[in-house]
Amino acid sequence: MDNWAPIRYREFWDIPRIFVVRYQGKMFLFDCAFDETAEDFPDYYRVYHLPELGEDEMTGSWDKLHQRATQYVGDVLVGSVQFDRSKRREIDTAVLDELTARIGAG
């Protein structure tokens, strides 16, 4: 249960609100975009499978990064993503195991 995967994030409000993680040869985008109507962040990430992206594609804003996705995987509750102590470097891979199983079943 102590398996960790490094993340790369852009926006941070208490936790990373959008981050990318590579796991088992796949790249995942976790996106928790601010909801203008509710004036708050939702309690879930929308998770996408991304194609391999070059470094130049990872610079700048990630607001539309989800449009590059090859697959929408599903929603994951923010509370089910366990971050390292800094909340900026890694996540526990348990949630990724669930996601890869979901992709394999789908």
Secondary structure by P-SEA (a helix, b strand, c coil): ccbbbbbbbccccccccccccccccbbbbbbbcccccccccccccbbbbbcccccccccccccccccccccccbbbbcccccccccccccccaaaaaaaaaaaaac
